[in-house]
Amino acid sequence: MCLAIPAQVVELRDGDNAVVDLAGVRKEISLALVENVAVGDYVIVHVGYALNKLDPAEAEKTLKLFAEMGGVLPEDGPPTLH
């Protein structure tokens, strides 16, 4: 079984790289498998690669589920989506 986590793109870098944020944790990932990603988009991340873009409402729902399960999010819950 694998785990893929929704994360928000906060910075686009050279090539196919970007920086994503998940509850304050920032990580550089590859966007090589996904097209037309912009800052503010949510992507599903697995082992350093964005697998696909995710609708913001779906991202919020998934992040709330992680928070309820005691996942990777802070106690005050997922970030608010704008």
Phi, psi and omega in degrees: 000143178239161180238125175242135188242136174290136178216150181265134178286124180247345181202135173262136180243176180303152180070221180258027184259155177208164173249132177245159179235132173226103179055041177092350177268124180251141183214141175277133181228171175261138174255016186301335184264357185231139180257156172056047177265135180236161174302134182100340177290154172257139177230155173271125184247133175219128180043044174086005179237136170284127181268325176193164175282154183230136175302136182305322179294320178293321177299315180298317179299314180295317179296324176295320178297318176300318180297318179295328180277000183077032183287218191273004185264156177293164184300332182279006173094185183287161177296150178284139179269140178254000000 
